[in-house]
Amino acid sequence: MSLLIKGGTVVTNTDTYRADVLCVEGKIHAIGTDLDIPADCEVVDASDQLVMPGGIDPHTHMQLPFMGTVASEDFYTGTAAALAGGTTSIIDFVIPQPGQSLLEAFETWQGWAEKAATDFAFHVAITWWDDSVREEMGTLVREHGVNSFKHFMAYKGAIMATDDILVESFSRCLELGAVPTVHAENGELVYHMQQKLLAQGITGPEAHPLSRPPQVEGEAASRAIRIASTLGAPIYLVHVSTKDAVDEIAYARDQGHQVYGECLAGHLMIDDSVYQDTDWGRAAAHVMSPPFRPKGHQEALWHGLQSGNLQTTATDHCCFCADQKAAGKDDFTKIPNGTAGVEDRLAVLWDEGVNTGKLSPQEFVALTSTNTAKIFNLYPRKGAIQVGADADIVVWDPNGTRTISAKTHHQNVDFNIFEGKTVRGIPRHTISQGKWVWRDGDLRAERGAGRYLERPAYPGMFELLAKRAELNAPVAVKR
């Protein structure tokens, strides 16, 4: 089985050049001109198009049981929509209930993901702590290719990780060569603000951002970063949404700490005025955590991407339809948190980033694919256009346009936060594992074609951290 992408301009995170790309048996076999083409080779015409690594979304929640319901997007529908948008791999989340075995939860999520159409991996959440959690983290790293663990600093009374859990888990991550990741919001403050607003009779979606102001994220980001840096561990902050958190990341990186930040396409585009919509359903459809922020924070996120203090973009794709959101009709704290975006991330980021001169095409590739692959030890299998890499490729039309709408998207949800936005720059073709799965509007996703991606421990940053630990090891004073 072979496929030739012919006549395009290859764009990587560092280079741009004209070349044909030959894919054989799911891998990139050759790159150049006048290639030796096998008989019966399929040809993708990439004339006047860009040839880039397929997107990697490092933050999705397919089929997530949450807040009394289950996300409307399962692993097939969600990954199929991803392919339509040029994303060829996802990293989802295993979220054990407090007291539940991590391995048991991991097996459950693996079962759900068997129908995925794209390759996938998992972060595993640490929602409680005892010696069994410590041991199972080791098993997940050594035997199941997990190299990142998630910590929710929010959701008091449910899955919130307290400071003592952060210390124990970050320390264990450092021992195992795994990356600790955090949802940075001060859960105690959020809970306090929620109860205060409810007592004041403010029960609608407008209370959601008021209960989670930017300071709540800034404080938690600062605390998590300082815990990690004290222990000598790296840290990755998911869905950074505020200037406060960007500033904390920038300060820590200026001090030489291994801190990484992710932001969402939605947070780059949308402000908190959406919660003032007089239509309850439209306002509730935007309820996610962290919420959309006041004007000004979006600019700070763009500056974070431009400066390199934020390294990845994601979606936090977690879909709930109108009837599910209605569970919070009389109490905003019961509105299931989540919005969609796995199909739209690349087009929105290109339109708002590359077309406006905020980002170069090479930076776009880094922020949508390569940096995630490097941080989570998938590179160069993923995130690269080079011989031997997986043939996960998007053929991008920089001048093509489409208008985003819930009526036409492939996501299994009845609302789109980018509704009505016309983007310039779209995927014409998506190739996954060397197969042509999106052909200019024709989606050919295959249920169950996705493979689980084992990610080796000790991504590149650990070499530096080990050297620092060796040089700065404490020495007892002889007396």
ROLO-423262 format. One record per residue (C-alpha): x, y, z; residue number from 1. Coordinates in steps of 0.5 Angstrom, whole numbers, plus 2048, in hexadecimal, padded with zeros to 3 digits. Example, Ala and Ser with C-alpha at 12.3 -4.5 7.8 and 13.67 -1.06 7.14 Angstrom:
# ROLO-423262
<site X="819" Y="7F7" Z="810" nr="1"/>
<site X="81B" Y="7FE" Z="80E" nr="2"/>
This chain:
# ROLO-423262
<site X="800" Y="800" Z="800" nr="1"/>
<site X="803" Y="807" Z="7FE" nr="2"/>
<site X="801" Y="80E" Z="7FD" nr="3"/>
<site X="805" Y="814" Z="7FA" nr="4"/>
<site X="804" Y="81B" Z="7FC" nr="5"/>
<site X="806" Y="81E" Z="7F6" nr="6"/>
<site X="808" Y="826" Z="7F4" nr="7"/>
<site X="807" Y="829" Z="7FB" nr="8"/>
<site X="80B" Y="82D" Z="7FF" nr="9"/>
<site X="80D" Y="829" Z="806" nr="10"/>
<site X="80D" Y="82E" Z="80C" nr="11"/>
<site X="810" Y="82B" Z="812" nr="12"/>
<site X="811" Y="82F" Z="819" nr="13"/>
<site X="818" Y="831" Z="816" nr="14"/>
<site X="818" Y="831" Z="80F" nr="15"/>
<site X="814" Y="832" Z="808" nr="16"/>
<site X="816" Y="82F" Z="802" nr="17"/>
<site X="813" Y="82C" Z="7FB" nr="18"/>
<site X="812" Y="824" Z="7FB" nr="19"/>
<site X="80E" Y="81E" Z="7FA" nr="20"/>
<site X="80D" Y="819" Z="800" nr="21"/>
<site X="80C" Y="812" Z="7FF" nr="22"/>
<site X="808" Y="80E" Z="804" nr="23"/>
<site X="809" Y="806" Z="804" nr="24"/>
<site X="806" Y="802" Z="809" nr="25"/>
<site X="804" Y="807" Z="80E" nr="26"/>
<site X="80B" Y="80B" Z="80E" nr="27"/>
<site X="80E" Y="810" Z="80A" nr="28"/>
<site X="813" Y="80C" Z="806" nr="29"/>
<site X="816" Y="812" Z="801" nr="30"/>
<site X="816" Y="819" Z="801" nr="31"/>
<site X="819" Y="81D" Z="7FA" nr="32"/>
<site X="818" Y="81E" Z="7F3" nr="33"/>
<site X="818" Y="819" Z="7EE" nr="34"/>
<site X="816" Y="813" Z="7F3" nr="35"/>
<site X="816" Y="80C" Z="7F1" nr="36"/>
<site X="80E" Y="80B" Z="7F1" nr="37"/>
<site X="80B" Y="804" Z="7F2" nr="38"/>
<site X="806" Y="801" Z="7EE" nr="39"/>
<site X="7FF" Y="802" Z="7EF" nr="40"/>
<site X="801" Y="808" Z="7F4" nr="41"/>
<site X="7FB" Y="80D" Z="7F6" nr="42"/>
<site X="7FD" Y="814" Z="7F4" nr="43"/>
<site X="7FB" Y="81A" Z="7F8" nr="44"/>
<site X="7FB" Y="821" Z="7F4" nr="45"/>
<site X="7FE" Y="826" Z="7F9" nr="46"/>
<site X="800" Y="82B" Z="7F4" nr="47"/>
<site X="800" Y="832" Z="7F7" nr="48"/>
<site X="7FE" Y="82F" Z="7FE" nr="49"/>
<site X="803" Y="82E" Z="804" nr="50"/>
<site X="805" Y="827" Z="807" nr="51"/>
<site X="805" Y="827" Z="80E" nr="52"/>
<site X="805" Y="822" Z="814" nr="53"/>
<site X="7FE" Y="820" Z="816" nr="54"/>
<site X="7FC" Y="824" Z="81C" nr="55"/>
<site X="7FC" Y="821" Z="823" nr="56"/>
<site X="7F7" Y="823" Z="828" nr="57"/>
<site X="7FA" Y="822" Z="82F" nr="58"/>
<site X="7F4" Y="823" Z="833" nr="59"/>
<site X="7ED" Y="820" Z="831" nr="60"/>
<site X="7E8" Y="81C" Z="835" nr="61"/>
<site X="7E4" Y="817" Z="831" nr="62"/>
<site X="7DE" Y="813" Z="834" nr="63"/>
<site X="7E0" Y="816" Z="83B" nr="64"/>
<site X="7DB" Y="815" Z="841" nr="65"/>
<site X="7DB" Y="81C" Z="844" nr="66"/>
<site X="7D6" Y="820" Z="849" nr="67"/>
<site X="7D0" Y="81A" Z="848" nr="68"/>
<site X="7D1" Y="819" Z="841" nr="69"/>
<site X="7D5" Y="817" Z="83B" nr="70"/>
<site X="7D8" Y="81B" Z="836" nr="71"/>
<site X="7D4" Y="81A" Z="82F" nr="72"/>
<site X="7DB" Y="819" Z="82B" nr="73"/>
<site X="7DD" Y="812" Z="82C" nr="74"/>
<site X="7E4" Y="810" Z="829" nr="75"/>
<site X="7E2" Y="80E" Z="822" nr="76"/>
<site X="7DE" Y="814" Z="821" nr="77"/>
<site X="7E3" Y="819" Z="824" nr="78"/>
<site X="7E9" Y="816" Z="821" nr="79"/>
<site X="7E5" Y="816" Z="81A" nr="80"/>
<site X="7E4" Y="81E" Z="81B" nr="81"/>
<site X="7EB" Y="81F" Z="81D" nr="82"/>
<site X="7ED" Y="81C" Z="816" nr="83"/>
<site X="7E8" Y="820" Z="812" nr="84"/>
<site X="7EC" Y="826" Z="815" nr="85"/>
<site X="7F3" Y="823" Z="814" nr="86"/>
<site X="7F5" Y="821" Z="81B" nr="87"/>
<site X="7F7" Y="819" Z="81B" nr="88"/>
<site X="7F9" Y="818" Z="822" nr="89"/>
<site X="7F6" Y="819" Z="829" nr="90"/>
<site X="7F8" Y="819" Z="830" nr="91"/>
<site X="7F2" Y="818" Z="834" nr="92"/>
<site X="7F1" Y="817" Z="83C" nr="93"/>
<site X="7F0" Y="811" Z="840" nr="94"/>
<site X="7EC" Y="814" Z="846" nr="95"/>
<site X="7EC" Y="80F" Z="84C" nr="96"/>
<site X="7E7" Y="810" Z="851" nr="97"/>
<site X="7EA" Y="811" Z="858" nr="98"/>
<site X="7EB" Y="80A" Z="85B" nr="99"/>
<site X="7EB" Y="807" Z="854" nr="100"/>
<site X="7F1" Y="803" Z="852" nr="101"/>
<site X="7F5" Y="807" Z="84C" nr="102"/>
<site X="7F6" Y="800" Z="848" nr="103"/>
<site X="7EE" Y="7FF" Z="849" nr="104"/>
<site X="7ED" Y="806" Z="846" nr="105"/>
<site X="7F2" Y="805" Z="841" nr="106"/>
<site X="7EF" Y="7FF" Z="83E" nr="107"/>
<site X="7E8" Y="802" Z="83E" nr="108"/>
<site X="7EB" Y="808" Z="83A" nr="109"/>
<site X="7EF" Y="803" Z="835" nr="110"/>
<site X="7E8" Y="7FF" Z="834" nr="111"/>
<site X="7E4" Y="805" Z="832" nr="112"/>
<site X="7EA" Y="808" Z="82D" nr="113"/>
<site X="7EA" Y="801" Z="829" nr="114"/>
<site X="7E6" Y="805" Z="824" nr="115"/>
<site X="7EA" Y="80B" Z="823" nr="116"/>
<site X="7EC" Y="80D" Z="81C" nr="117"/>
<site X="7F2" Y="810" Z="81E" nr="118"/>
<site X="7F8" Y="80E" Z="822" nr="119"/>
<site X="7F7" Y="810" Z="829" nr="120"/>
<site X="7FB" Y="810" Z="830" nr="121"/>
<site X="7F9" Y="811" Z="837" nr="122"/>
<site X="7FB" Y="816" Z="83D" nr="123"/>
<site X="7F9" Y="813" Z="843" nr="124"/>
<site X="7F6" Y="817" Z="849" nr="125"/>
<site X="7F8" Y="816" Z="850" nr="126"/>
<site X="7F1" Y="818" Z="854" nr="127"/>
<site X="7F3" Y="815" Z="85B" nr="128"/>
<site X="7F9" Y="812" Z="85E" nr="129"/>
<site X="7FC" Y="80C" Z="862" nr="130"/>
<site X="802" Y="807" Z="861" nr="131"/>
<site X="7FD" Y="803" Z="85B" nr="132"/>
<site X="7FD" Y="809" Z="857" nr="133"/>
<site X="805" Y="80A" Z="858" nr="134"/>
<site X="806" Y="803" Z="855" nr="135"/>
<site X="801" Y="803" Z="850" nr="136"/>
<site X="804" Y="809" Z="84D" nr="137"/>
<site X="80A" Y="805" Z="84C" nr="138"/>
<site X="806" Y="800" Z="849" nr="139"/>
<site X="803" Y="805" Z="844" nr="140"/>
<site X="80A" Y="808" Z="842" nr="141"/>
<site X="80E" Y="801" Z="841" nr="142"/>
<site X="809" Y="7FD" Z="83E" nr="143"/>
<site X="803" Y="801" Z="83B" nr="144"/>
<site X="807" Y="807" Z="838" nr="145"/>
<site X="804" Y="80C" Z="83C" nr="146"/>
<site X="809" Y="812" Z="83D" nr="147"/>
<site X="805" Y="818" Z="840" nr="148"/>
<site X="800" Y="818" Z="846" nr="149"/>
<site X="7FA" Y="81E" Z="847" nr="150"/>
<site X="7F9" Y="821" Z="84D" nr="151"/>
<site X="7F2" Y="825" Z="84E" nr="152"/>
<site X="7F3" Y="82B" Z="853" nr="153"/>
<site X="7EC" Y="82C" Z="852" nr="154"/>
<site X="7E5" Y="829" Z="853" nr="155"/>
<site X="7E5" Y="828" Z="85B" nr="156"/>
<site X="7E2" Y="822" Z="85E" nr="157"/>
<site X="7E3" Y="81E" Z="857" nr="158"/>
<site X="7E9" Y="81E" Z="854" nr="159"/>
<site X="7ED" Y="823" Z="857" nr="160"/>
<site X="7F5" Y="822" Z="858" nr="161"/>
<site X="7F7" Y="825" Z="85F" nr="162"/>
<site X="7FE" Y="828" Z="860" nr="163"/>
<site X="800" Y="822" Z="863" nr="164"/>
<site X="7FE" Y="81D" Z="85D" nr="165"/>
<site X="802" Y="822" Z="859" nr="166"/>
<site X="808" Y="821" Z="85D" nr="167"/>
<site X="807" Y="81A" Z="85D" nr="168"/>
<site X="805" Y="819" Z="856" nr="169"/>
<site X="80A" Y="81E" Z="853" nr="170"/>
<site X="810" Y="81B" Z="857" nr="171"/>
<site X="80E" Y="814" Z="854" nr="172"/>
<site X="80D" Y="817" Z="84D" nr="173"/>
<site X="815" Y="819" Z="84D" nr="174"/>
<site X="817" Y="812" Z="850" nr="175"/>
<site X="813" Y="80F" Z="84A" nr="176"/>
<site X="815" Y="814" Z="844" nr="177"/>
<site X="80E" Y="816" Z="843" nr="178"/>
<site X="80B" Y="81D" Z="842" nr="179"/>
<site X="806" Y="820" Z="848" nr="180"/>
<site X="801" Y="824" Z="844" nr="181"/>
<site X="7FC" Y="829" Z="848" nr="182"/>
<site X="7F5" Y="82C" Z="847" nr="183"/>
<site X="7F7" Y="832" Z="84B" nr="184"/>
<site X="7F1" Y="835" Z="84F" nr="185"/>
<site X="7F1" Y="836" Z="856" nr="186"/>
<site X="7EB" Y="831" Z="858" nr="187"/>
<site X="7EA" Y="834" Z="85F" nr="188"/>
<site X="7E9" Y="83B" Z="85C" nr="189"/>
<site X="7E4" Y="839" Z="857" nr="190"/>
<site X="7E0" Y="835" Z="85C" nr="191"/>
<site X="7E0" Y="83B" Z="860" nr="192"/>
<site X="7DE" Y="840" Z="85B" nr="193"/>
<site X="7D9" Y="83B" Z="858" nr="194"/>
<site X="7D5" Y="83A" Z="85F" nr="195"/>
<site X="7D5" Y="842" Z="85F" nr="196"/>
<site X="7D2" Y="843" Z="859" nr="197"/>
<site X="7CD" Y="83E" Z="85A" nr="198"/>
<site X="7CB" Y="841" Z="860" nr="199"/>
<site X="7CA" Y="848" Z="85D" nr="200"/>
<site X="7C5" Y="845" Z="858" nr="201"/>
<site X="7CA" Y="845" Z="852" nr="202"/>
<site X="7C9" Y="83E" Z="84F" nr="203"/>
<site X="7CA" Y="83F" Z="847" nr="204"/>
<site X="7D0" Y="83E" Z="843" nr="205"/>
<site X="7D2" Y="845" Z="844" nr="206"/>
<site X="7D4" Y="842" Z="84B" nr="207"/>
<site X="7D9" Y="83D" Z="848" nr="208"/>
<site X="7DF" Y="842" Z="846" nr="209"/>
<site X="7DD" Y="846" Z="84D" nr="210"/>
<site X="7DF" Y="840" Z="851" nr="211"/>
<site X="7E5" Y="83F" Z="84D" nr="212"/>
<site X="7E9" Y="845" Z="84C" nr="213"/>
<site X="7EF" Y="846" Z="849" nr="214"/>
<site X="7F3" Y="847" Z="850" nr="215"/>
<site X="7F0" Y="83F" Z="852" nr="216"/>
<site X="7F4" Y="83D" Z="84C" nr="217"/>
<site X="7FA" Y="841" Z="84D" nr="218"/>
<site X="7FB" Y="83F" Z="854" nr="219"/>
<site X="7FA" Y="838" Z="853" nr="220"/>
<site X="7FF" Y="838" Z="84D" nr="221"/>
<site X="804" Y="83B" Z="852" nr="222"/>
<site X="803" Y="836" Z="857" nr="223"/>
<site X="804" Y="830" Z="852" nr="224"/>
<site X="80A" Y="833" Z="84F" nr="225"/>
<site X="80E" Y="834" Z="856" nr="226"/>
<site X="80C" Y="82D" Z="858" nr="227"/>
<site X="80F" Y="82A" Z="852" nr="228"/>
<site X="815" Y="82F" Z="852" nr="229"/>
<site X="817" Y="82E" Z="859" nr="230"/>
<site X="816" Y="826" Z="858" nr="231"/>
<site X="81B" Y="827" Z="851" nr="232"/>
<site X="815" Y="824" Z="84D" nr="233"/>
<site X="812" Y="827" Z="846" nr="234"/>
<site X="80B" Y="829" Z="846" nr="235"/>
<site X="806" Y="82A" Z="840" nr="236"/>
<site X="800" Y="82F" Z="841" nr="237"/>
<site X="7FA" Y="82D" Z="83D" nr="238"/>
<site X="7F5" Y="832" Z="83A" nr="239"/>
<site X="7F9" Y="838" Z="83C" nr="240"/>
<site X="7F3" Y="83E" Z="83C" nr="241"/>
<site X="7F6" Y="844" Z="83F" nr="242"/>
<site X="7FB" Y="849" Z="83F" nr="243"/>
<site X="7FC" Y="848" Z="847" nr="244"/>
<site X="7FE" Y="840" Z="845" nr="245"/>
<site X="802" Y="842" Z="83F" nr="246"/>
<site X="806" Y="847" Z="843" nr="247"/>
<site X="808" Y="842" Z="848" nr="248"/>
<site X="80A" Y="83D" Z="843" nr="249"/>
<site X="80F" Y="842" Z="840" nr="250"/>
<site X="812" Y="844" Z="847" nr="251"/>
<site X="813" Y="83D" Z="848" nr="252"/>
<site X="816" Y="83C" Z="841" nr="253"/>
<site X="81A" Y="842" Z="842" nr="254"/>
<site X="81D" Y="83F" Z="848" nr="255"/>
<site X="81F" Y="838" Z="844" nr="256"/>
<site X="819" Y="834" Z="847" nr="257"/>
<site X="817" Y="82F" Z="842" nr="258"/>
<site X="810" Y="831" Z="841" nr="259"/>
<site X="80B" Y="830" Z="83B" nr="260"/>
<site X="804" Y="833" Z="83A" nr="261"/>
<site X="7FE" Y="831" Z="835" nr="262"/>
<site X="7F9" Y="836" Z="833" nr="263"/>
<site X="7F2" Y="835" Z="82F" nr="264"/>
<site X="7F0" Y="837" Z="829" nr="265"/>
<site X="7E9" Y="83A" Z="82C" nr="266"/>
<site X="7ED" Y="83E" Z="832" nr="267"/>
<site X="7F1" Y="841" Z="82C" nr="268"/>
<site X="7EB" Y="843" Z="829" nr="269"/>
<site X="7E5" Y="844" Z="82D" nr="270"/>
<site X="7E4" Y="849" Z="833" nr="271"/>
<site X="7DF" Y="849" Z="839" nr="272"/>
<site X="7DA" Y="84D" Z="836" nr="273"/>
<site X="7D7" Y="846" Z="834" nr="274"/>
<site X="7D4" Y="845" Z="83B" nr="275"/>
<site X="7D0" Y="84B" Z="83A" nr="276"/>
<site X="7CC" Y="848" Z="835" nr="277"/>
<site X="7C4" Y="849" Z="837" nr="278"/>
<site X="7C3" Y="842" Z="834" nr="279"/>
<site X="7C5" Y="83D" Z="839" nr="280"/>
<site X="7C6" Y="838" Z="835" nr="281"/>
<site X="7CB" Y="83C" Z="831" nr="282"/>
<site X="7CF" Y="83E" Z="837" nr="283"/>
<site X="7CF" Y="837" Z="83A" nr="284"/>
<site X="7D2" Y="834" Z="834" nr="285"/>
<site X="7D8" Y="838" Z="835" nr="286"/>
<site X="7D9" Y="836" Z="83C" nr="287"/>
<site X="7E0" Y="832" Z="83D" nr="288"/>
<site X="7E5" Y="833" Z="842" nr="289"/>
<site X="7E9" Y="837" Z="842" nr="290"/>
<site X="7E4" Y="83C" Z="83F" nr="291"/>
<site X="7E5" Y="841" Z="839" nr="292"/>
<site X="7E8" Y="847" Z="83C" nr="293"/>
<site X="7E7" Y="84E" Z="83C" nr="294"/>
<site X="7EA" Y="852" Z="836" nr="295"/>
<site X="7F2" Y="853" Z="836" nr="296"/>
<site X="7F3" Y="84C" Z="839" nr="297"/>
<site X="7F3" Y="849" Z="831" nr="298"/>
<site X="7F9" Y="84E" Z="82F" nr="299"/>
<site X="7FD" Y="84B" Z="835" nr="300"/>
<site X="7FC" Y="844" Z="833" nr="301"/>
<site X="7FE" Y="846" Z="82B" nr="302"/>
<site X="804" Y="84A" Z="82E" nr="303"/>
<site X="806" Y="843" Z="832" nr="304"/>
<site X="805" Y="83F" Z="82C" nr="305"/>
<site X="80A" Y="844" Z="828" nr="306"/>
<site X="80F" Y="844" Z="82E" nr="307"/>
<site X="80F" Y="83D" Z="82F" nr="308"/>
<site X="80D" Y="83D" Z="836" nr="309"/>
<site X="807" Y="839" Z="833" nr="310"/>
<site X="809" Y="833" Z="82F" nr="311"/>
<site X="803" Y="830" Z="82D" nr="312"/>
<site X="7FB" Y="831" Z="82B" nr="313"/>
<site X="7F6" Y="82C" Z="82D" nr="314"/>
<site X="7EE" Y="82C" Z="82D" nr="315"/>
<site X="7EC" Y="829" Z="834" nr="316"/>
<site X="7E7" Y="826" Z="82F" nr="317"/>
<site X="7E1" Y="823" Z="834" nr="318"/>
<site X="7DA" Y="824" Z="831" nr="319"/>
<site X="7D3" Y="824" Z="834" nr="320"/>
<site X="7CD" Y="826" Z="830" nr="321"/>
<site X="7C7" Y="82B" Z="832" nr="322"/>
<site X="7C3" Y="825" Z="836" nr="323"/>
<site X="7CA" Y="824" Z="83A" nr="324"/>
<site X="7CB" Y="82B" Z="83C" nr="325"/>
<site X="7C4" Y="82C" Z="83E" nr="326"/>
<site X="7C6" Y="828" Z="844" nr="327"/>
<site X="7C8" Y="82E" Z="847" nr="328"/>
<site X="7C2" Y="833" Z="845" nr="329"/>
<site X="7C1" Y="835" Z="84C" nr="330"/>
<site X="7C8" Y="834" Z="84F" nr="331"/>
<site X="7CE" Y="836" Z="84B" nr="332"/>
<site X="7D3" Y="831" Z="84F" nr="333"/>
<site X="7CF" Y="82C" Z="84C" nr="334"/>
<site X="7D0" Y="82E" Z="844" nr="335"/>
<site X="7D5" Y="828" Z="841" nr="336"/>
<site X="7DB" Y="82C" Z="840" nr="337"/>
<site X="7DE" Y="82B" Z="839" nr="338"/>
<site X="7DE" Y="82D" Z="831" nr="339"/>
<site X="7E0" Y="82A" Z="82B" nr="340"/>
<site X="7E6" Y="82C" Z="826" nr="341"/>
<site X="7EA" Y="826" Z="824" nr="342"/>
<site X="7E7" Y="827" Z="81C" nr="343"/>
<site X="7E9" Y="82F" Z="81C" nr="344"/>
<site X="7EF" Y="830" Z="820" nr="345"/>
<site X="7F4" Y="830" Z="81A" nr="346"/>
<site X="7F0" Y="834" Z="816" nr="347"/>
<site X="7EE" Y="839" Z="81B" nr="348"/>
<site X="7F5" Y="83A" Z="81D" nr="349"/>
<site X="7F8" Y="83B" Z="816" nr="350"/>
<site X="7F2" Y="840" Z="815" nr="351"/>
<site X="7F4" Y="844" Z="81B" nr="352"/>
<site X="7FB" Y="843" Z="81C" nr="353"/>
<site X="7FE" Y="842" Z="815" nr="354"/>
<site X="7FA" Y="846" Z="811" nr="355"/>
<site X="7FB" Y="84C" Z="816" nr="356"/>
<site X="802" Y="84B" Z="816" nr="357"/>
<site X="802" Y="849" Z="81D" nr="358"/>
<site X="805" Y="842" Z="81B" nr="359"/>
<site X="80A" Y="840" Z="816" nr="360"/>
<site X="807" Y="839" Z="812" nr="361"/>
<site X="80D" Y="836" Z="816" nr="362"/>
<site X="80B" Y="838" Z="81D" nr="363"/>
<site X="804" Y="836" Z="81B" nr="364"/>
<site X="807" Y="82F" Z="81A" nr="365"/>
<site X="80B" Y="82F" Z="820" nr="366"/>
<site X="805" Y="831" Z="824" nr="367"/>
<site X="800" Y="82C" Z="821" nr="368"/>
<site X="804" Y="826" Z="821" nr="369"/>
<site X="80C" Y="826" Z="822" nr="370"/>
<site X="80C" Y="829" Z="829" nr="371"/>
<site X="807" Y="824" Z="82B" nr="372"/>
<site X="80B" Y="81E" Z="828" nr="373"/>
<site X="811" Y="821" Z="82B" nr="374"/>
<site X="80F" Y="822" Z="832" nr="375"/>
<site X="80B" Y="81B" Z="833" nr="376"/>
<site X="810" Y="817" Z="82F" nr="377"/>
<site X="80D" Y="816" Z="829" nr="378"/>
<site X="812" Y="819" Z="824" nr="379"/>
<site X="814" Y="818" Z="81F" nr="380"/>
<site X="80F" Y="812" Z="81E" nr="381"/>
<site X="80A" Y="818" Z="81E" nr="382"/>
<site X="80A" Y="81F" Z="81D" nr="383"/>
<site X="80F" Y="81E" Z="817" nr="384"/>
<site X="810" Y="81E" Z="810" nr="385"/>
<site X="816" Y="81A" Z="80F" nr="386"/>
<site X="817" Y="813" Z="80D" nr="387"/>
<site X="815" Y="80D" Z="812" nr="388"/>
<site X="810" Y="812" Z="815" nr="389"/>
<site X="809" Y="810" Z="815" nr="390"/>
<site X="805" Y="812" Z="80F" nr="391"/>
<site X="800" Y="816" Z="813" nr="392"/>
<site X="800" Y="81C" Z="80E" nr="393"/>
<site X="7FB" Y="822" Z="80D" nr="394"/>
<site X="7FB" Y="825" Z="806" nr="395"/>
<site X="7F9" Y="82D" Z="807" nr="396"/>
<site X="7F6" Y="832" Z="803" nr="397"/>
<site X="7F8" Y="838" Z="805" nr="398"/>
<site X="7F3" Y="83C" Z="801" nr="399"/>
<site X="7ED" Y="837" Z="802" nr="400"/>
<site X="7E7" Y="83A" Z="806" nr="401"/>
<site X="7E2" Y="837" Z="80A" nr="402"/>
<site X="7DD" Y="83A" Z="80F" nr="403"/>
<site X="7DC" Y="836" Z="815" nr="404"/>
<site X="7D6" Y="834" Z="818" nr="405"/>
<site X="7D2" Y="82E" Z="81C" nr="406"/>
<site X="7CE" Y="82D" Z="816" nr="407"/>
<site X="7D4" Y="82A" Z="812" nr="408"/>
<site X="7D9" Y="828" Z="817" nr="409"/>
<site X="7DB" Y="821" Z="818" nr="410"/>
<site X="7DB" Y="822" Z="820" nr="411"/>
<site X="7D5" Y="81E" Z="823" nr="412"/>
<site X="7D3" Y="824" Z="827" nr="413"/>
<site X="7CD" Y="829" Z="826" nr="414"/>
<site X="7D1" Y="830" Z="827" nr="415"/>
<site X="7D8" Y="832" Z="824" nr="416"/>
<site X="7DB" Y="838" Z="828" nr="417"/>
<site X="7DE" Y="83B" Z="821" nr="418"/>
<site X="7D7" Y="83B" Z="81E" nr="419"/>
<site X="7D7" Y="83F" Z="818" nr="420"/>
<site X="7DF" Y="840" Z="817" nr="421"/>
<site X="7E1" Y="840" Z="810" nr="422"/>
<site X="7E9" Y="83D" Z="810" nr="423"/>
<site X="7EE" Y="83E" Z="80B" nr="424"/>
<site X="7F2" Y="838" Z="80B" nr="425"/>
<site X="7EF" Y="831" Z="80B" nr="426"/>
<site X="7F1" Y="82A" Z="80B" nr="427"/>
<site X="7F0" Y="827" Z="804" nr="428"/>
<site X="7F3" Y="820" Z="805" nr="429"/>
<site X="7F4" Y="81C" Z="80B" nr="430"/>
<site X="7F9" Y="816" Z="80B" nr="431"/>
<site X="7F9" Y="812" Z="811" nr="432"/>
<site X="7FE" Y="80C" Z="812" nr="433"/>
<site X="7FF" Y="80D" Z="80A" nr="434"/>
<site X="7F7" Y="80C" Z="808" nr="435"/>
<site X="7F3" Y="812" Z="805" nr="436"/>
<site X="7EE" Y="813" Z="80A" nr="437"/>
<site X="7EB" Y="81A" Z="809" nr="438"/>
<site X="7EB" Y="81C" Z="801" nr="439"/>
<site X="7E8" Y="823" Z="801" nr="440"/>
<site X="7E2" Y="822" Z="804" nr="441"/>
<site X="7E1" Y="81B" Z="804" nr="442"/>
<site X="7E3" Y="818" Z="80B" nr="443"/>
<site X="7E5" Y="810" Z="80A" nr="444"/>
<site X="7E7" Y="80F" Z="812" nr="445"/>
<site X="7E7" Y="808" Z="814" nr="446"/>
<site X="7E4" Y="806" Z="81A" nr="447"/>
<site X="7EA" Y="802" Z="81E" nr="448"/>
<site X="7F0" Y="804" Z="81A" nr="449"/>
<site X="7F3" Y="808" Z="81F" nr="450"/>
<site X="7F9" Y="805" Z="823" nr="451"/>
<site X="7FB" Y="806" Z="82A" nr="452"/>
<site X="801" Y="80A" Z="82B" nr="453"/>
<site X="806" Y="808" Z="830" nr="454"/>
<site X="80A" Y="80E" Z="832" nr="455"/>
<site X="811" Y="80C" Z="835" nr="456"/>
<site X="813" Y="80F" Z="83C" nr="457"/>
<site X="818" Y="814" Z="83D" nr="458"/>
<site X="817" Y="81A" Z="837" nr="459"/>
<site X="81D" Y="81E" Z="835" nr="460"/>
<site X="81C" Y="823" Z="83B" nr="461"/>
<site X="81E" Y="81E" Z="840" nr="462"/>
<site X="825" Y="81D" Z="83E" nr="463"/>
<site X="826" Y="825" Z="840" nr="464"/>
<site X="822" Y="824" Z="846" nr="465"/>
<site X="826" Y="81E" Z="848" nr="466"/>
<site X="82D" Y="822" Z="847" nr="467"/>
<site X="82A" Y="827" Z="84B" nr="468"/>
<site X="828" Y="823" Z="851" nr="469"/>
<site X="82F" Y="81F" Z="851" nr="470"/>
<site X="833" Y="826" Z="851" nr="471"/>
<site X="82E" Y="829" Z="856" nr="472"/>
<site X="82E" Y="823" Z="85B" nr="473"/>
<site X="82E" Y="825" Z="862" nr="474"/>
<site X="834" Y="823" Z="866" nr="475"/>
<site X="834" Y="822" Z="86E" nr="476"/>
<site X="839" Y="827" Z="871" nr="477"/>
<site X="83E" Y="823" Z="875" nr="478"/>
<site X="83F" Y="825" Z="87C" nr="479"/>
